[in-house]
Amino acid sequence: YTGNTTLIQIMPFFAPMQFNTALCFIASGFALCMLCQGHKPLSRFFGFIAALIAVLTLIEYVFNLNLEIDQIFMDAYVNTKTSHLGRMAPNTALGFLLAGSFFMLDTRRKLFSAGLAASVLALSVLALIGYLSFAEGLYGWGQVTRMALHTALGFFVLGLGMLASLKNADGLEKADLWQLTPFSVSVVVVVLTCFAWYSVKETTNAHNQQYFVKLTGEIENALINRYNQYEQSLHGGLGLFYGSDSVTRHEWRAYVNALDIEKNLPGINGVGFIDYVRNEDIPEYLAMVRQDEKPDFKNYPETAFSDKFVIRYIEPEYKNKEAIGLDIGFESNRRIAAERARDLGAPALTRKIELVQDAQKQAGFLLLLPLYKYRQLPSSVQERRSQFEGWVYAPFMARNFFNGLSDIRDSQIKFKVYDGPIANEEHLIYNSDPDKESYIEKYKSYSQIDVAGSIWTVEWKNDTAFDPPVDDNKPFSILIAGLFFSGLLYYVLTHLILSKEAIAMEVDKRTLELAKSQKELKESLDFQDLVMSRIPDLVFVKDSDLRIVQANDAFLKLYPKHKRHSVIGTTTFEEYDEAEMEAFTTEDRRALKEGFSETEETIKFPDGRVRTLMTRKVSFDNDHGERFVLGISRDITEKKKADEAILRSNSELERYAYIASHDLQEPLRMISNFNLLLKSEYGEDMDETANKYMDFSVDATKRMQALVSDLLEYSRLEVEDAIIEDVDCEKQLKVALSDLEQIITESNAKIEHDKLPHVKGNPMQVSRLFQNLINNALKYKHPDRAANIYIGFENRHDKYVFSVKDNGIGIKEDYLEQIFVLFKRLHAKEEYGGTGIGLAICKKIVHSMGGEIWAESVYDKGTTFYFSVPKS
């Protein structure tokens, strides 16, 4: 933690060792040293420190707390595969808890201590296997922090040290270490149970959180739809004014009655109209309004402003009579919203206010829509002010507006609405649960809604009726069941260990009886085997069902070593083709029937060699009247032996090429890695020329690795040729295109193909054939045009002919035969990369399938590769 990230996480994509982990290793190391030196109090002290940090970390994970211990000593700055900055992984904490318990334990409980040490070792081995097999679930639990690689190695060393410290402990040498099995297995089950519990808990929370978000989204949409409905009703009022020269009180009342707001707009107190009046026009304005069925109309309150925003109409009037004549400009929230609507030409909502017509003084709002002289919205603020006439508006109380929204999904969600971007109780508009019932709120979120220029902050929580799709008790049930099973397993294994001595005695008895029987059988067969082993010819005996019941070494050597033990008792017909099997059967049954048979036969034996044998067979009966056939075969194929020697030599050459290519990979990898490490560590100390030479070395090593890899693939083809089956070319082409997906996307290439048939061959080789040819077309694409590649197919009378056509740079005719030669390149490596083996591999694959491959090209126009495959 001095800034050296290599020491912290080994590799950039590995989990880091947290600072607390390093501290616990120091404490555990001191505890182990003190224990070995006989200073048990100090050992317990350091063990207690490691166990305390581990317990606090586990509490943080289990109860989702932050105890402020993760970065108490050092700020964490590496967060790869880390859920909480600075916090050690839960399996790491468990390891230190076990280790700390080991050091604090009474030294007389040696077997239990050995179990704790074995459990620490098991945790480390499990994590190391996870890193070696790329199984992240073995060194990481759920979505939380993973155990670092060097943490796992540290636990491995620590576990070995703990076990070593017990080696000379009193009573341990005489103890039966099998007694550790119940405890160790139970600890493993408990660890797996905790892992399963945490994984299911995280999955359950994720599903239920998603459901919670869905419900809040539905209520939020309903809220927005309700507001939009209210706004639309006010647009109708604007239309009424724009559609006539003037609107009387009677006409306004008729319009509002038609809206039937108590039924259709239950949250609104009424719909009204506000006049914009200059102070000097007030006398004339009051006279005009009083003539319209309102002789007692008056304006209030008195204000110091030069203009007034007077409510002329508000219906239903009986619910809003206190508002008639009110100058809403007397209060800043109302005036600000009204002026915003006027200047922007858009709906505006006031901040939280108290309506004059509301005796209970609850939170309320005014929604205002501006009315201009003409329907067309003026283009500038100055024009809007000069043509402005008033507002169509609606007062509503928050309780009425939000009432019923939580019932949309059976009251599963409760919510609070705050006026403004901050959830502050001073700005509380509405609370769907004012009684504040006491229950666990597991899910909570916030959202902000822009309503006519005002921001509402909504706090969402689950209510008592919240019914998540996944039972929250499921993880706890898994934990209880796992712990119960662990206890039961401990009980069963303990009783099995107690009965081990009785089982051991029975095993010893059976072993002695078996040894005696085997000795007698061996003595009986030794002489017979001695005679049979001295006969160079192939000798075998078959029963009446043609099963081999006896054979000498020369006969058994016809079969591979791993099959020789299974020859006796079988017919071995499955090792031969149908024609050979029929020949064997005919001669065997002739010998059983006529008593004698003699034939010369050429056979391909299971060891792969073809031999010509002179075989004589005679039948005989044993004492029980069972009939058998005795066969003796003599090898007469000296010439074929020489041919087989040549075949073995060729096979060895192929194997040598494979091994040589394979074994070259490791030193090349070492050279490349050390060059990169050298440049990384000392690149700043070297001059430009040295860095350039280092780049040349790294580049040459990479090219050599690519060459060796292609050689390895080329030599491996001989082995894969033996795997012949029905191949779906359409499927294998898709595999090849999938492997090339990235380069196809980067090249912006267009690839089309015919419907391809099934052929006989090796599926991997067919996929590799398509991949190499398509990759070749992508590599040599023309720089001035996008790559177009077409994979065609033609069905001829005895074979299939495939083609891969491109519009690339093409090949000169003189070089069309040379391109399939191993290591042959037509371009410098600086122009086009590669090893010169790809097309040679294609040629070898096609020849192994009994076909031919060739190319046709027009230079600078494109190339078409053809290959044929026999139909059978």
Stockholm file with secondary structure:
# STOCKHOLM 1.0

chainA/1-872         YTGNTTLIQIMPFFAPMQFNTALCFIASGFALCMLCQGHKPLSRFFGFIAALIAVLTLIEYVFNLNLEIDQIFMDAYVNTKTSHLGRMAPNTALGFLLAGSFFMLDTRRKLFSAGLAASVLALSVLALIGYLSFAEGLYGWGQVTRMALHTALGFFVLGLGMLASLKNADGLEKADLWQLTPFSVSVVVVVLTCFAWYSVKETTNAHNQQYFVKLTGEIENALINRYNQYEQSLHGGLGLFYGSDSVTRHEWRAYVNALDIEKNLPGINGVGFIDYVRNEDIPEYLAMVRQDEKPDFKNYPETAFSDKFVIRYIEPEYKNKEAIGLDIGFESNRRIAAERARDLGAPALTRKIELVQDAQKQAGFLLLLPLYKYRQLPSSVQERRSQFEGWVYAPFMARNFFNGLSDIRDSQIKFKVYDGPIANEEHLIYNSDPDKESYIEKYKSYSQIDVAGSIWTVEWKNDTAFDPPVDDNKPFSILIAGLFFSGLLYYVLTHLILSKEAIAMEVDKRTLELAKSQKELKESLDFQDLVMSRIPDLVFVKDSDLRIVQANDAFLKLYPKHKRHSVIGTTTFEEYDEAEMEAFTTEDRRALKEGFSETEETIKFPDGRVRTLMTRKVSFDNDHGERFVLGISRDITEKKKADEAILRSNSELERYAYIASHDLQEPLRMISNFNLLLKSEYGEDMDETANKYMDFSVDATKRMQALVSDLLEYSRLEVEDAIIEDVDCEKQLKVALSDLEQIITESNAKIEHDKLPHVKGNPMQVSRLFQNLINNALKYKHPDRAANIYIGFENRHDKYVFSVKDNGIGIKEDYLEQIFVLFKRLHAKEEYGGTGIGLAICKKIVHSMGGEIWAESVYDKGTTFYFSVPKS
#=GR chainA/1-872 SS CCSCHHHHHSSTTSCCCCHHHHHHHHHHHHHHHHHHTTCHHHHHHHHHHHHHHHHHHHHHHHHTCCCSCTTSSSCCCCCTTCSSTTCCCHHHHHHHHHHHHHHHSCTTCHHHHHHHHHHHHHHHHHHHHHHHHTCGGGTCCTTSCCCCHHHHHHHHHHHHHHHHHTTTCTTTTTSCGGGHHHHHHHHHHHHHHHHHHHHHHHHHHHHHHHHHHHHHHHHHHHHHHHHHHHHHHHHHHHHHHHTSSCCCHHHHHHHHHHHTHHHHCTTBSCEEEEEEEEGGGHHHHHHHHHTTTCTTCCCBCCCSSSEEEEEEEEESHHHHGGGTTBBGGGSHHHHHHHHHHHHHTSCEECCSEECTTCTTCCEEEEEEEEEESSSSCCSSHHHHHHTEEEEEEEEEEHHHHHTTGGGGGTTCEEEEEEESSSCCGGGEEEESCTTCCCCCCCCEEEEEEEETTEEEEEEEEECTTCCCSSCTTHHHHHHHHHHHHHHHHHHHHHHHHHTHHHHHHHHHHHHHHHHHHHHHHHHHHHHHHHHHHTCCSEEEEEETTCCEEEECHHHHTTSCHHHHTTTTTSCCGGGSCHHHHHHHHHHHHHHHHHSEEEEEEEEECTTSCEEEEEEEEEEEECTTSCEEEEEEEEECCHHHHHHHHHHHHHHHHHHHHHHHHHHHHHHHHHHHHHHHHHHHHHGGGSCHHHHHHHHHHHHHHHHHHHHHHHHHHHHHHHHHTTCCEEEEHHHHHHHHHHHTHHHHHHHTCEEEECCCCEEEECHHHHHHHHHHHHHHHHHTCCTTSCCEEEEEEEECSSEEEEEEEECSSCCCGGGTTGGGSTTCCSSCTTTSCCCSCHHHHHHHHHHHTTCCEEEEEETTTEEEEEEEEECC
#=GC SS_cons         CCSCHHHHHSSTTSCCCCHHHHHHHHHHHHHHHHHHTTCHHHHHHHHHHHHHHHHHHHHHHHHTCCCSCTTSSSCCCCCTTCSSTTCCCHHHHHHHHHHHHHHHSCTTCHHHHHHHHHHHHHHHHHHHHHHHHTCGGGTCCTTSCCCCHHHHHHHHHHHHHHHHHTTTCTTTTTSCGGGHHHHHHHHHHHHHHHHHHHHHHHHHHHHHHHHHHHHHHHHHHHHHHHHHHHHHHHHHHHHHHHTSSCCCHHHHHHHHHHHTHHHHCTTBSCEEEEEEEEGGGHHHHHHHHHTTTCTTCCCBCCCSSSEEEEEEEEESHHHHGGGTTBBGGGSHHHHHHHHHHHHHTSCEECCSEECTTCTTCCEEEEEEEEEESSSSCCSSHHHHHHTEEEEEEEEEEHHHHHTTGGGGGTTCEEEEEEESSSCCGGGEEEESCTTCCCCCCCCEEEEEEEETTEEEEEEEEECTTCCCSSCTTHHHHHHHHHHHHHHHHHHHHHHHHHTHHHHHHHHHHHHHHHHHHHHHHHHHHHHHHHHHHTCCSEEEEEETTCCEEEECHHHHTTSCHHHHTTTTTSCCGGGSCHHHHHHHHHHHHHHHHHSEEEEEEEEECTTSCEEEEEEEEEEEECTTSCEEEEEEEEECCHHHHHHHHHHHHHHHHHHHHHHHHHHHHHHHHHHHHHHHHHHHHHGGGSCHHHHHHHHHHHHHHHHHHHHHHHHHHHHHHHHHTTCCEEEEHHHHHHHHHHHTHHHHHHHTCEEEECCCCEEEECHHHHHHHHHHHHHHHHHTCCTTSCCEEEEEEEECSSEEEEEEEECSSCCCGGGTTGGGSTTCCSSCTTTSCCCSCHHHHHHHHHHHTTCCEEEEEETTTEEEEEEEEECC
//
